[in-house]
Amino acid sequence: MTKAALTYDVYNQAKAFTDLRVKVVSGTPTQRTELYAELENTDCCDLVVVSYELFRQDIQQFIAFNKSKPFDVMYGDEIH
């Protein structure tokens, strides 16, 4: 999780400096629902980047996703 303004910076840094398959959670509620289904039903990525705001808004989606595919690590950048 990160500040909304830094979401794509985190994405770009991960793409530049790692071999991780990265997805950003963004878009309309419908687009995000489709992304959550993709995350839950495929092995499409290693890192999911989401803003604090969308995480709070979509918390039930993340809870359901974590039950079917538990997170290895959850990191909150400057979450204080």
Secondary structure, 3 states (H helix, E strand, C coil): CECHHHHHHHHHHHHHHCCCCEEECCCCHHHHHHHHHHHHHCCCCCEEECEHHHHHHCHHHHHHHHHHCCCCCCCCCCCC
